[in-house]
């Protein structure tokens, strides 16, 4: 994978700093997360490759503020309110990009997802003092999950798994590539290892930036992770990658943005 060269910093005008600090402190107090984690994650979002469609989805989910019920006797309201962590992040494009990435990490679990974020944020921070620790990122991931759960990313993964299943078990496949007949139908919807997600996120971010040297990228994953990886590439770039099966059978358009998945059989 290519190196992740871009960095984020904390340079702000005094007016922007005051406005940002006020919103972040309110959001952090609402969700019980560290203000530093919220601040750093929004700035880190400038380096994340995320499609306009994904940003639009998470912005709609995180800016809902209607109440469906009011319980007067305990002075409580049920619904979605403004000012929490997700609402604060959704106010900027960088925050929306970060929310889009977190959406894809929920399937890995809060601890593994926070590990991915910590590695990415640490590798791109110009000042390591502002990098939140893994526990703080875990708390933020858990606080965001309730709103981002309806984004549809998990459904995309399952959908791609259904697309790949008949392709993988196609009778025209050579015997070396065909899977065991007893394999489960969800063979290709497993979550990839955290390191794979880190490396792919870095490479996609570099691929999406204008002026970078990298123009094409080829990935050779196990079929176990194929659906998740295709869904992630589409979520990040807006179009799915080209997928190559056994005997060089190709799925996808040649006009895609230079990402190719060459599936290999399980070992």
PyMOL commands that set and color helices and strands:
alter all, ss='L'
color gray80, all
select helices_A, chain A and resi 14-31+35-47+52-62+72-74+85-89+93-108+110-124+128-130+134-148+153-168+194-208+223-237+246-248
alter helices_A, ss='H'
color red, helices_A
select strands_A, chain A and resi 67-71+76-79+217-219+242-244+250-251+259-262
alter strands_A, ss='S'
color yellow, strands_A
deselect
rebuild
show_as cartoon
